Amino acid sequence: MKQLFLFTVFFLCFVSTAFPGEVDVVAVEFQRVSDGTYNFDVTLKHSDTGWDHFADRWEILAPDGKILGTRVLAHPHVDEQPFTRSLSGVKIPVDVKKVEIRGHDSIHAYGGKTIVVDLN
């Protein structure tokens, strides 16, 4: 029984570190532009393994869940972690004071850490 327990613990530790998880949003910077739109710089962290499993986009969400902007990531970033990508010209309704940034990957879809940004 003790051997089974030790094997289970070993296996769970191995599985949790050997395979990439979900995308974490680790930093967000934004700027309101004179035309009323916003520019976002979002930093993501994900253990990309290649084309079969990689962070493939991030999104800006209104409090009601409506997607206000999407930045598609065209390729894996296996050797560039964490990495930052930008999205310009995002139109955000004047009554929206906070947005949430979430990541997406090609296997798990949504998950991982998000960041809520106060636009004030």
Rosetta silent file (secondary structure, phi, psi, omega in degrees, C-alpha in Angstrom):
SEQUENCE: MKQLFLFTVFFLCFVSTAFPGEVDVVAVEFQRVSDGTYNFDVTLKHSDTGWDHFADRWEILAPDGKILGTRVLAHPHVDEQPFTRSLSGVKIPVDVKKVEIRGHDSIHAYGGKTIVVDLN
SCORE:     score description
SCORE:     0.000 S_00000001
   1 L     0.000  -41.319  179.486    0.000    0.000    0.000 S_00000001
   2 H   -61.875  -39.168  179.265    2.855    2.358    0.870 S_00000001
   3 H   -65.236  -40.401  178.305    4.455    1.746   -2.544 S_00000001
   4 H   -62.782  -42.943  178.485    1.180    2.543   -4.320 S_00000001
   5 H   -60.871  -48.212 -179.797    0.883    5.787   -2.355 S_00000001
   6 H   -62.809  -39.976  177.188    4.458    6.808   -3.189 S_00000001
   7 H   -62.796  -43.349 -179.837    3.945    5.972   -6.857 S_00000001
   8 H   -61.684  -45.539  178.380    0.746    8.034   -6.922 S_00000001
   9 H   -61.770  -46.680  178.528    2.484   11.022   -5.331 S_00000001
  10 H   -59.252  -46.345 -178.283    5.413   10.713   -7.742 S_00000001
  11 H   -61.859  -44.930 -179.573    3.073   10.389  -10.731 S_00000001
  12 H   -64.809  -38.514  176.543    1.013   13.440   -9.750 S_00000001
  13 H   -65.606  -42.126  179.172    4.127   15.531   -9.251 S_00000001
  14 H   -64.381  -47.296 -178.097    5.492   14.407  -12.613 S_00000001
  15 H   -62.911  -41.482 -176.501    2.226   15.044  -14.457 S_00000001
  16 H   -69.129  -22.656 -179.860    1.746   18.489  -12.953 S_00000001
  17 H  -106.886  -15.792 -174.675    5.204   19.649  -14.086 S_00000001
  18 H   -88.312  -21.352 -176.580    5.699   17.689  -17.292 S_00000001
  19 L  -117.372  142.198 -179.607    2.716   18.961  -19.233 S_00000001
  20 L   -66.577  145.393  177.772    1.799   22.540  -20.020 S_00000001
  21 L   -98.710 -145.457 -178.093   -1.162   23.983  -18.197 S_00000001
  22 L   -88.196  169.568 -178.880   -3.403   26.889  -18.952 S_00000001
  23 L   -81.746  131.651  174.246   -2.406   30.388  -20.006 S_00000001
  24 E  -106.782  133.265  169.752   -1.709   32.903  -17.241 S_00000001
  25 E   -87.136  119.211 -174.419   -1.998   36.641  -17.802 S_00000001
  26 E  -107.936  -16.368  177.966    0.902   38.029  -15.781 S_00000001
  27 E  -161.668  147.892  176.588    0.886   41.749  -16.688 S_00000001
  28 E  -141.028  131.693  169.947   -1.252   44.319  -18.490 S_00000001
  29 E  -123.928  144.729  179.431   -0.456   47.872  -19.508 S_00000001
  30 E  -142.316  161.184  178.679   -2.930   50.127  -21.293 S_00000001
  31 E  -145.152  132.367  173.495   -3.181   53.600  -22.710 S_00000001
  32 E   -87.354  127.988 -176.805   -6.226   55.649  -23.700 S_00000001
  33 L   -93.763  160.095 -175.691   -5.578   57.301  -27.038 S_00000001
  34 L   -59.238  -25.237  179.083   -6.868   60.740  -28.078 S_00000001
  35 L   -83.459    3.757  177.769   -9.512   59.186  -30.362 S_00000001
  36 L    91.927   -6.436  176.655  -11.071   57.431  -27.340 S_00000001
  37 L   -87.565  174.124 -178.618   -9.776   53.947  -28.145 S_00000001
  38 E  -123.473  147.986  170.595   -7.340   51.959  -26.015 S_00000001
  39 E  -112.402  135.782 -179.206   -4.023   50.253  -26.654 S_00000001
  40 E  -122.861  139.130  169.615   -3.145   47.189  -24.564 S_00000001
  41 E  -117.782  117.395 -174.594    0.161   45.407  -23.934 S_00000001
  42 E  -119.984  131.163  178.210   -0.497   41.993  -22.392 S_00000001
  43 E  -105.960  126.348 -178.952    2.109   39.610  -21.019 S_00000001
  44 E  -115.816  153.122  172.735    1.263   35.904  -21.016 S_00000001
  45 E  -130.831  128.240  179.549    2.983   32.875  -19.554 S_00000001
  46 L  -158.939  142.225  179.487    2.349   29.369  -20.901 S_00000001
  47 L   -83.453   68.312  178.784    4.502   26.298  -21.344 S_00000001
  48 L   -56.105  136.795  177.473    4.129   26.176  -25.121 S_00000001
  49 L  -109.294   -9.477 -176.403    5.342   22.863  -26.539 S_00000001
  50 E   139.127 -162.487 -175.218    4.955   23.699  -30.227 S_00000001
  51 L   -62.882  -23.306 -178.375    2.137   23.838  -32.745 S_00000001
  52 L   -79.316  -19.416  179.818    0.162   21.109  -30.942 S_00000001
  53 E  -156.335  104.459 -179.986   -0.157   23.116  -27.685 S_00000001
  54 L  -153.010  159.423  174.056    0.410   26.844  -27.425 S_00000001
  55 E   -68.420  117.349 -173.182   -1.144   30.088  -26.212 S_00000001
  56 E  -110.151   -5.694  173.886   -3.120   31.119  -29.280 S_00000001
  57 E  -174.329  165.959  168.098   -4.908   34.323  -28.197 S_00000001
  58 E  -136.618  156.404 -173.640   -5.908   36.713  -25.454 S_00000001
  59 E  -134.875  153.550  174.714   -9.134   38.650  -25.048 S_00000001
  60 E  -109.869  124.036 -176.147  -10.477   41.777  -23.394 S_00000001
  61 E  -115.828  140.193  169.634  -13.863   41.264  -21.724 S_00000001
  62 L   -75.283  163.630  178.580  -16.473   43.719  -20.459 S_00000001
  63 L   -56.587  -26.528  179.184  -17.991   42.989  -17.030 S_00000001
  64 L   -85.461    2.953  178.228  -21.000   41.386  -18.766 S_00000001
  65 L    92.709   -5.249  178.570  -18.694   38.927  -20.592 S_00000001
  66 L   -66.891  133.624  177.973  -18.859   40.628  -23.999 S_00000001
  67 E   -78.896  121.185 -179.080  -15.569   40.345  -25.886 S_00000001
  68 E   -97.277  -21.099  179.486  -14.276   43.845  -26.650 S_00000001
  69 E  -166.462  148.351  179.160  -11.034   42.830  -28.324 S_00000001
  70 E  -135.891  131.739  173.753   -9.053   39.756  -29.336 S_00000001
  71 E  -111.480  110.202  178.848   -5.364   39.423  -30.094 S_00000001
  72 E   -81.694  135.276  179.163   -4.669   36.261  -32.085 S_00000001
  73 L  -103.652  118.263 -167.063   -1.219   34.762  -31.566 S_00000001
  74 L   -80.449  -11.412 -176.352    0.012   33.325  -34.849 S_00000001
  75 L  -158.007  163.479  176.536    2.658   30.903  -33.564 S_00000001
  76 L   -67.728  155.000  177.164    4.026   29.149  -30.462 S_00000001
  77 L  -121.986   59.458 -174.138    6.430   30.968  -28.150 S_00000001
  78 L   -59.624  -44.894 -175.071    8.369   27.937  -26.922 S_00000001
  79 L  -102.868   13.993 -178.120   11.625   29.804  -26.197 S_00000001
  80 L  -132.159   84.311 -177.710   10.092   33.183  -25.316 S_00000001
  81 L  -134.277  135.378  -14.796    8.360   32.993  -21.923 S_00000001
  82 L   -69.453  168.940 -178.844    6.749   35.059  -20.675 S_00000001
  83 E  -135.848  153.563 -176.498    5.983   37.124  -23.760 S_00000001
  84 E  -119.174  135.362  174.792    4.149   40.388  -24.464 S_00000001
  85 E  -134.758  153.034 -173.246    1.925   41.238  -27.402 S_00000001
  86 E  -111.473  158.390  172.319   -0.066   44.383  -28.168 S_00000001
  87 E  -142.998  125.879 -177.290   -3.515   45.262  -29.454 S_00000001
  88 E  -112.615  160.703  173.952   -4.386   48.783  -30.568 S_00000001
  89 E    72.298   29.155 -178.786   -7.609   50.599  -31.379 S_00000001
  90 E   -79.282  123.023  178.193   -9.812   48.770  -28.880 S_00000001
  91 L   -89.675  121.790  179.630  -13.206   50.461  -28.559 S_00000001
  92 L  -121.511  125.897  179.311  -14.552   50.315  -25.023 S_00000001
  93 L   -55.391  145.420 -175.674  -17.991   51.752  -24.204 S_00000001
  94 L   -62.658  -25.488 -179.538  -17.819   54.844  -21.961 S_00000001
  95 L   -82.333   -7.507  178.293  -19.886   53.145  -19.248 S_00000001
  96 L   -88.051  117.985 -177.117  -17.358   50.279  -18.921 S_00000001
  97 L  -105.337  -17.710  178.122  -14.900   51.126  -16.138 S_00000001
  98 E  -136.683  145.000  174.931  -13.196   47.733  -15.734 S_00000001
  99 E  -130.882  155.941  176.816  -12.182   45.022  -18.182 S_00000001
 100 E  -113.239  136.114  177.066  -10.828   41.520  -17.682 S_00000001
 101 E  -106.464  126.535  178.736   -7.956   40.109  -19.716 S_00000001
 102 E  -130.330  151.040  178.003   -7.945   36.331  -20.211 S_00000001
 103 E  -101.063  166.086 -178.980   -5.721   33.950  -22.136 S_00000001
 104 E  -143.139  141.238  172.654   -6.607   30.990  -24.345 S_00000001
 105 E  -128.664  167.456 -170.650   -4.600   27.998  -25.502 S_00000001
 106 L   -73.200   -9.880  178.899   -5.084   25.391  -28.199 S_00000001
 107 L  -111.767  -53.826 -173.428   -5.801   22.512  -25.769 S_00000001
 108 L   -86.846  -10.956 -172.450   -7.409   23.849  -22.579 S_00000001
 109 E    64.566 -123.239 -176.856   -9.230   26.819  -24.122 S_00000001
 110 E   -89.052  156.717  178.857   -9.773   29.303  -21.261 S_00000001
 111 L   150.098 -175.197 -178.339   -8.331   29.052  -17.793 S_00000001
 112 L    78.243 -174.650 -176.636   -5.366   30.175  -15.832 S_00000001
 113 L   -76.063  139.994  173.623   -4.892   33.543  -14.174 S_00000001
 114 L  -115.597  168.269  175.090   -6.731   36.586  -15.481 S_00000001
 115 E  -130.857  131.590  173.196   -6.229   40.259  -14.680 S_00000001
 116 E   -97.268  128.988 -176.712   -8.969   42.811  -14.114 S_00000001
 117 E  -110.657  127.951  173.639   -7.952   46.315  -15.197 S_00000001
 118 E   -87.312  117.510 -174.951   -9.484   49.487  -13.770 S_00000001
 119 L   -81.708   -6.172  179.786   -9.625   51.941  -16.666 S_00000001
 120 L   -74.113    0.000    0.000  -10.043   55.007  -14.433 S_00000001
